[in-house]
Amino acid sequence: MATTVCGDDEWLLKANCLASAQEFKDWTDQRRLRDRDLTSGLLTTLVHEIYTHSEVEFIHPLFKDWLGRIMGVPVDRVRHVVAWVTVHTGGTESAHFGHAINAIKAFCDATGRKIDESSARELFCDYLRRKADVMRECSALLV
């Protein structure tokens, strides 16, 4: 999809990646099951999956409209171009979220641990704040 919009593969180059986006990716990668604290890793995966699910559900109809109406992608090609977003809507992403919930439940059952709600809330807020910072920087570049 990005190649269609950009006209080439330049978007793949690290030189074209915002430093804040790479820092966010590094932060999430460090926590998502690479962190020493498996509970934190599982909760990071959980917040990532629900955010991703919400994001693609929101952007899917917008991208379909934008690609055809604004970007001039022929109607018969829009479905193909937006395929990555399409496969991440509906059951696919909601299943990922369900797997993340089940993994946390199985982990807690197996280890006898309980999720500390305050720590989980803090991690979720940190994730969303960091993601919002990247999105604000992206949107500022579009103006």
N, CA and C of each residue as an Amber inpcrd file, in Angstrom:
protein
   429
   0.8250000  -1.1780000   0.0000000   0.0000000   0.0000000   0.0000000
   0.8760000   1.2500000   0.0000000   1.8830000   1.2630000   0.8480000
   2.7440000   2.4510000   0.9320000   3.4750000   2.6950000  -0.3860000
   3.8780000   1.6370000  -1.0470000   4.5730000   1.8060000  -2.3280000
   3.6390000   2.4370000  -3.3570000   2.3820000   2.0310000  -3.3770000
   1.4080000   2.6260000  -4.2970000   1.2460000   4.1090000  -4.0160000
   1.1420000   4.4660000  -2.7590000   0.9410000   5.8610000  -2.3800000
   2.1920000   6.6920000  -2.6460000   3.3550000   6.1420000  -2.3060000
   4.6130000   6.8920000  -2.4450000   5.1810000   6.8560000  -3.8540000
   4.8380000   5.8290000  -4.6150000   5.3400000   5.7120000  -5.9750000
   6.6400000   4.9470000  -6.0820000   7.2640000   4.6330000  -4.9670000
   8.5040000   3.8590000  -4.9620000   8.6650000   3.2060000  -3.5840000
   9.8070000   2.5970000  -3.3550000  10.0540000   1.9120000  -2.0860000
  10.8780000   2.7420000  -1.0990000  10.9700000   4.0420000  -1.3460000
  11.7550000   4.9130000  -0.4720000  11.2590000   4.8760000   0.9780000
   9.9810000   4.6260000   1.1630000   9.4070000   4.5980000   2.5080000
  10.0290000   3.4910000   3.3610000  10.6310000   2.4880000   2.7210000
  11.2480000   1.3880000   3.4590000  12.5950000   1.7600000   4.0780000
  13.2090000   2.8080000   3.5860000  14.5390000   3.1800000   4.0470000
  14.5130000   3.7190000   5.4720000  15.4490000   3.2540000   6.2840000
  15.5330000   3.7470000   7.6630000  15.7370000   5.2550000   7.7000000
  16.3750000   5.7970000   6.6680000  16.5960000   7.2420000   6.6110000
  15.2760000   8.0100000   6.5660000  14.2060000   7.3670000   6.1210000
  12.8990000   8.0080000   6.0360000  12.0030000   7.6960000   7.2290000
  12.5470000   7.0170000   8.2120000  11.7980000   6.6800000   9.4250000
  12.0470000   7.7580000  10.4680000  10.9800000   8.2680000  11.0460000
  11.1460000   9.2430000  12.1190000  11.8950000   8.6000000  13.2800000
  12.8020000   9.3420000  13.8610000  13.5430000   8.8260000  15.0150000
  12.5790000   8.4210000  16.1350000  11.5250000   9.2050000  16.3300000
  10.5600000   8.8860000  17.3930000   9.8260000   7.5680000  17.1040000
   9.5620000   7.2860000  15.8390000   8.9010000   6.0270000  15.4810000
   9.8230000   4.8410000  15.7470000  11.0960000   4.9870000  15.4120000
  12.0520000   3.9110000  15.6790000  12.2310000   3.7150000  17.1820000
  12.2770000   4.8140000  17.9340000  12.3950000   4.7120000  19.3920000
  11.1780000   4.0130000  19.9870000   9.9910000   4.3160000  19.4660000
   8.7770000   3.6490000  19.9510000   8.8350000   2.1530000  19.6390000
   9.2370000   1.8170000  18.4180000   9.3530000   0.3960000  18.0430000
  10.3670000  -0.3160000  18.9330000  11.5140000   0.3210000  19.1570000
  12.5400000  -0.2810000  20.0200000  12.0060000  -0.4780000  21.4370000
  11.2560000   0.5190000  21.9370000  10.6820000   0.4350000  23.2800000
   9.7070000  -0.7370000  23.3770000   8.8060000  -0.8600000  22.3890000
   7.8350000  -1.9600000  22.4450000   8.5250000  -3.3090000  22.2460000
   9.4750000  -3.3780000  21.3170000  10.2030000  -4.6340000  21.1030000
  10.9080000  -5.0770000  22.3790000  11.4900000  -4.1430000  23.1060000
  12.2030000  -4.4700000  24.3450000  11.2550000  -5.0670000  25.3820000
  10.0270000  -4.6030000  25.4020000   9.0710000  -5.0580000  26.4050000
   8.2590000  -6.2770000  25.9800000   8.0350000  -6.4360000  24.6990000
   7.1670000  -7.5160000  24.2260000   7.9090000  -8.8530000  24.2380000
   7.8820000  -9.4740000  25.3830000   8.4270000 -10.8120000  25.6180000
   9.9370000 -10.8890000  25.5070000  10.6070000  -9.7550000  25.3780000
  12.0650000  -9.7420000  25.4620000  12.4880000  -9.2010000  26.8170000
  11.5570000  -8.5200000  27.4530000  11.8050000  -7.9440000  28.7610000
  11.9890000  -9.0970000  29.7570000  12.7160000  -8.8560000  30.8000000
  12.9050000  -9.8800000  31.8350000  11.6100000 -10.1610000  32.5710000
  10.7250000  -9.1920000  32.5800000   9.4550000  -9.3340000  33.2690000
   8.4020000  -9.8000000  32.2640000   8.0820000 -11.0850000  32.2840000
   7.1250000 -11.6330000  31.3220000   5.7420000 -11.0020000  31.4580000
   5.3610000 -10.6240000  32.6590000   4.0590000  -9.9800000  32.8350000
   4.0150000  -8.6810000  32.0470000   5.0590000  -7.8830000  32.1490000
   5.1420000  -6.6320000  31.3970000   5.1100000  -6.9030000  29.8940000
   5.8240000  -7.9270000  29.4630000   5.8300000  -8.2850000  28.0400000
   4.4590000  -8.6890000  27.5390000   3.7630000  -9.4860000  28.3230000
   2.4210000  -9.9160000  27.9330000   1.4520000  -8.7410000  27.9120000
   1.5650000  -7.8520000  28.8780000   0.6780000  -6.6820000  28.9110000
   0.9960000  -5.7060000  27.7770000   2.2600000  -5.5940000  27.4060000
   2.6260000  -4.7460000  26.2650000   2.0460000  -5.3220000  24.9880000
   2.1050000  -6.6220000  24.8420000   1.4910000  -7.2700000  23.6840000
  -0.0120000  -7.0130000  23.6680000  -0.6410000  -7.0980000  24.8290000
  -2.0840000  -6.8620000  24.9310000  -2.4520000  -5.4540000  24.4740000
  -1.7810000  -4.4310000  24.9920000  -2.1340000  -3.0610000  24.6170000
  -1.8070000  -2.8140000  23.1470000  -0.7390000  -3.4130000  22.6470000
  -0.4050000  -3.2720000  21.2280000  -1.5090000  -3.8620000  20.3530000
  -1.9930000  -5.0270000  20.7100000  -3.0190000  -5.6870000  19.8980000
  -4.3420000  -4.9260000  19.9050000  -4.7560000  -4.4030000  21.0480000
  -6.0270000  -3.6740000  21.0500000  -5.8730000  -2.3370000  20.3410000
  -4.7080000  -1.7030000  20.4620000  -4.4890000  -0.4460000  19.7390000
  -4.4980000  -0.7070000  18.2360000  -3.7680000  -1.7240000  17.8010000
  -3.6970000  -2.0420000  16.3760000  -5.0780000  -2.3680000  15.8260000
  -5.8420000  -3.1610000  16.5620000  -7.1880000  -3.5170000  16.1250000
  -8.0390000  -2.2550000  15.9560000  -7.9930000  -1.3890000  16.9480000
  -8.7770000  -0.1470000  16.8800000  -8.3180000   0.7310000  15.7330000
  -7.0080000   0.8470000  15.5620000  -6.4500000   1.6940000  14.5220000
  -6.8840000   1.2230000  13.1270000  -6.7370000  -0.0590000  12.8430000
  -7.0790000  -0.5170000  11.4910000  -8.5770000  -0.4860000  11.2390000
  -9.3750000  -0.7410000  12.2540000 -10.8250000  -0.6430000  12.0710000
 -11.2150000   0.7950000  11.7400000 -10.5500000   1.7550000  12.3680000
 -10.8400000   3.1660000  12.1320000 -10.3690000   3.6230000  10.7530000
  -9.1330000   3.2270000  10.3760000  -8.5580000   3.7570000   9.1350000
  -9.0120000   3.0250000   7.8790000  -9.5150000   1.8170000   8.0090000
  -9.8670000   1.0190000   6.8330000 -10.8050000   1.7560000   5.8730000
 -11.9760000   2.2150000   6.3220000 -12.8600000   2.9060000   5.3680000
 -12.2670000   4.2340000   4.8850000 -11.4890000   4.8900000   5.7400000
 -10.8660000   6.1570000   5.3410000  -9.8460000   5.9330000   4.2270000
  -9.0210000   4.9010000   4.3630000  -8.0290000   4.5960000   3.3290000
  -8.6910000   4.2060000   2.0170000  -9.7290000   3.3930000   2.0940000
 -10.4090000   2.9830000   0.8600000 -10.9260000   4.2020000   0.1050000
 -11.5620000   5.1120000   0.8210000 -12.0920000   6.3280000   0.2000000
 -10.9560000   7.2090000  -0.3260000  -9.9490000   7.4400000   0.4880000
  -8.8280000   8.3130000   0.1470000  -8.0550000   7.8140000  -1.0710000
  -7.8060000   6.4960000  -1.1100000  -7.0470000   5.9410000  -2.2390000
  -7.7600000   6.1730000  -3.5620000  -9.0590000   5.9760000  -3.5750000
  -9.8040000   6.1560000  -4.8110000 -10.0900000   7.6090000  -5.1420000
 -10.6080000   8.3280000  -4.1710000 -11.0680000   9.6890000  -4.4290000
  -9.9280000  10.6950000  -4.5180000  -8.9490000  10.6010000  -3.6510000
  -7.8870000  11.6070000  -3.5800000  -6.6290000  11.1640000  -4.3370000
  -6.2290000   9.9190000  -4.1510000  -4.9770000   9.4370000  -4.7520000
  -5.1580000   8.9270000  -6.1750000  -6.4030000   8.7800000  -6.6060000
  -6.6610000   8.3830000  -7.9800000  -6.3950000   6.9250000  -8.3020000
  -6.3630000   6.0750000  -7.2900000  -6.1950000   4.6380000  -7.5430000
  -7.4890000   4.1400000  -8.1710000  -7.4000000   3.4580000  -9.3090000
  -8.6220000   2.9490000  -9.9580000  -9.4430000   2.0790000  -9.0010000
 -10.7500000   2.2130000  -9.0880000 -11.6660000   1.5050000  -8.1920000
 -11.3650000   0.0060000  -8.1450000 -11.0440000  -0.5920000  -9.2850000
 -10.7830000  -2.0310000  -9.3180000  -9.4420000  -2.4070000  -8.6720000
  -8.6030000  -1.4290000  -8.3360000  -7.3070000  -1.6910000  -7.6730000
  -7.3330000  -1.3580000  -6.1840000  -8.3040000  -0.5800000  -5.7340000
  -8.3320000  -0.1410000  -4.3400000  -8.3110000  -1.3370000  -3.3940000
  -9.1080000  -2.3420000  -3.6520000  -9.1720000  -3.5140000  -2.7700000
  -7.7970000  -4.1660000  -2.6360000  -7.0820000  -4.2930000  -3.7360000
  -5.7430000  -4.8940000  -3.7150000  -4.7610000  -4.0100000  -2.9310000
  -4.8140000  -2.7200000  -3.1690000  -3.8730000  -1.7970000  -2.5340000
  -4.0900000  -1.7340000  -1.0190000  -5.3220000  -1.7870000  -0.5870000
  -5.6340000  -1.6690000   0.8340000  -5.6860000  -3.0400000   1.5230000
  -5.2110000  -4.0820000   0.8590000  -5.3060000  -5.4520000   1.3820000
  -4.6560000  -5.6150000   2.7540000  -3.4980000  -4.9810000   2.9830000
  -2.8400000  -5.1330000   4.2820000  -3.7550000  -4.6550000   5.4030000
  -4.4120000  -3.5290000   5.1990000  -5.3110000  -3.0010000   6.2190000
  -6.5180000  -3.9310000   6.3530000  -7.0480000  -4.3930000   5.2340000
  -8.2320000  -5.2510000   5.2420000  -8.0020000  -6.5220000   6.0570000
  -6.8460000  -7.1750000   5.8620000  -6.6170000  -8.4370000   6.5780000
  -6.4040000  -8.2260000   8.0660000  -6.1660000  -6.9840000   8.4790000
  -5.9850000  -6.7010000   9.8950000  -7.2450000  -6.1330000  10.5500000
  -8.3620000  -6.1990000   9.8520000  -9.6260000  -5.7630000  10.4430000
 -10.4270000  -6.9970000  10.8350000 -11.5270000  -6.7570000  11.4980000
 -12.4430000  -7.8440000  11.8370000 -11.7960000  -8.9100000  12.6970000
 -12.0110000 -10.1450000  12.2910000 -11.6040000 -11.2950000  13.0890000
 -10.1180000 -11.4460000  13.3050000  -9.3020000 -11.0430000  12.3450000
  -7.8590000 -11.2460000  12.4780000  -7.3040000 -10.5230000  13.6960000
  -7.4820000  -9.2200000  13.7630000  -6.9320000  -8.4600000  14.8860000
  -7.6610000  -8.7450000  16.1860000  -8.9700000  -8.9570000  16.1320000
  -9.6640000  -9.2550000  17.3840000  -9.2100000 -10.6140000  17.9200000
  -8.8670000 -11.5430000  17.0360000  -8.3250000 -12.8370000  17.4750000
  -6.9500000 -12.6500000  18.1260000  -6.1260000 -11.7500000  17.5680000
  -4.8270000 -11.4720000  18.1850000  -5.0160000 -10.9610000  19.6100000
  -5.9780000 -10.0640000  19.7800000  -6.2700000  -9.5320000  21.1080000
  -6.7340000 -10.6620000  22.0340000  -7.6100000 -11.5230000  21.5290000
  -8.0780000 -12.6630000  22.3190000  -6.9400000 -13.5830000  22.7260000
  -5.9940000 -13.8210000  21.8080000  -4.8310000 -14.6620000  22.1350000
  -3.9820000 -14.0010000  23.2180000  -3.8380000 -12.6800000  23.1440000
  -3.0570000 -11.9600000  24.1570000  -3.7170000 -12.0920000  25.5340000
  -5.0370000 -11.9660000  25.5810000  -5.7600000 -12.1230000  26.8510000
  -5.5900000 -13.5410000  27.3840000  -5.7560000 -14.5270000  26.4940000
  -5.6090000 -15.9250000  26.9150000  -4.2010000 -16.2270000  27.3970000
  -3.1990000 -15.6230000  26.7650000  -1.8090000 -15.8370000  27.1850000
  -1.5810000 -15.2910000  28.5930000  -2.1350000 -14.1130000  28.8610000
  -1.9900000 -13.5380000  30.2070000  -2.6870000 -14.4220000  31.2340000
  -3.8960000 -14.8630000  30.9040000  -4.6370000 -15.7230000  31.8300000
  -3.8820000 -17.0220000  32.0890000  -3.3760000 -17.6590000  31.0350000
  -2.6360000 -18.9170000  31.1930000  -1.3650000 -18.6910000  32.0180000
  -0.6720000 -17.5870000  31.7640000   0.5480000 -17.2620000  32.5100000
   0.2330000 -17.0760000  33.9920000  -0.8070000 -16.3040000  34.2850000
  -1.1880000 -16.0620000  35.6800000  -1.6270000 -17.3520000  36.3660000
  -2.3980000 -18.1750000  35.6600000  -2.8370000 -19.4570000  36.2220000
  -1.6490000 -20.3660000  36.5150000  -0.6830000 -20.3960000  35.5950000
   0.4720000 -21.2840000  35.7430000   1.4390000 -20.8140000  36.8280000
   1.5700000 -19.5060000  36.9770000   2.5620000 -18.9750000  37.9180000
   1.9560000 -18.5390000  39.2530000   0.6370000 -18.4500000  39.2980000
  -0.0130000 -17.9750000  40.5120000   0.0880000 -16.4650000  40.6930000
   0.5520000 -15.7740000  39.6560000   0.6690000 -14.3120000  39.7350000
  -0.6720000 -13.6580000  39.4460000  -0.8160000 -12.4650000  39.9690000
  -1.9830000 -11.6340000  39.6630000  -1.4740000 -10.3740000  38.9780000
  -2.2920000  -9.8410000  38.1010000  -1.9340000  -8.6050000  37.4100000
  -2.1650000  -7.4390000  38.3660000  -1.1400000  -6.6410000  38.5600000
  -1.2610000  -5.4290000  39.3670000  -1.9070000  -4.3680000  38.4850000
  -3.1400000  -4.0000000  38.8130000  -3.8950000  -3.0670000  37.9680000
  -3.2120000  -1.7250000  37.8200000  -2.6060000  -1.2310000  38.8740000
  -1.9280000   0.0550000  38.8220000  -0.7380000   0.0150000  37.8620000
   0.0540000  -1.0400000  37.9320000   1.2080000  -1.1890000  37.0270000
   0.7430000  -1.3640000  35.5850000  -0.3190000  -2.1390000  35.4000000
  -0.8480000  -2.3450000  34.0430000  -1.3520000  -1.0140000  33.4770000
  -2.0860000  -0.2590000  34.2670000  -2.5970000   1.0410000  33.8300000
  -1.4380000   1.9590000  33.4550000  -0.3930000   1.9640000  34.2620000
   0.7790000   2.8060000  33.9990000   1.4540000   2.4050000  32.6760000
   1.5990000   1.0990000  32.4450000   2.1940000   0.6240000  31.1950000
   1.3170000   0.9970000  29.9960000   0.0110000   0.8110000  30.1160000
  -0.8990000   1.1430000  29.0150000  -0.8420000   2.6320000  28.7000000
  -0.8360000   3.4570000  29.7370000  -0.7580000   4.9070000  29.5240000
   0.5720000   5.2890000  28.8780000   1.6530000   4.6510000  29.3130000
   2.9710000   4.9190000  28.7340000   2.9880000   4.5500000  27.2560000
   2.4210000   3.3870000  26.9310000   2.3420000   2.9510000  25.5260000
   1.5770000   3.9860000  24.6970000   0.4010000   4.3610000  25.1710000
  -0.4440000   5.2940000  24.4200000   0.1860000   6.6730000  24.3050000
   0.8630000   7.1310000  25.3540000   1.5360000   8.4250000  25.3020000
   2.6590000   8.3950000  24.2650000   3.4510000   7.3420000  24.2830000
   4.5610000   7.2200000  23.3330000   4.0310000   7.1300000  21.8920000
   2.9860000   6.3500000  21.6940000   2.3860000   6.2160000  20.3660000
   1.8230000   7.5660000  19.9140000   1.1460000   8.2690000  20.8200000
   0.5800000   9.5800000  20.4830000   1.6710000  10.5750000  20.0950000
   2.8160000  10.5220000  20.7790000   3.9240000  11.4220000  20.4380000
   4.3790000  11.1910000  18.9970000   4.4860000   9.9340000  18.5940000
   4.8910000   9.6030000  17.2180000   3.8330000  10.0880000  16.2310000
   2.5690000   9.8420000  16.5350000   1.5010000  10.2380000  15.6220000
   1.4150000  11.7600000  15.4900000   1.6430000  12.4830000  16.5890000
   1.6620000  13.9480000  16.5210000   2.7990000  14.4260000  15.6220000
   3.9510000  13.8130000  15.7510000   5.0840000  14.1990000  14.9220000
   4.7900000  13.9030000  13.4490000   4.1950000  12.7580000  13.1610000
   3.8120000  12.4220000  11.7800000   2.8250000  13.4410000  11.2330000
   1.8060000  13.7670000  12.0160000   0.7880000  14.6880000  11.5150000
   1.3470000  16.0990000  11.3210000   2.3000000  16.4940000  12.1480000
   2.9100000  17.8230000  11.9780000   3.6580000  17.9300000  10.6520000
   4.1820000  16.8160000  10.1740000   4.9040000  16.8100000   8.9040000
   3.9650000  16.8880000   7.6960000   2.6920000  16.6030000   7.9170000
   1.7190000  16.6070000   6.8300000   1.1260000  17.9950000   6.5810000
   1.3370000  18.9010000   7.4870000   0.7380000  20.2440000   7.3750000
   1.5500000  21.1160000   6.4560000
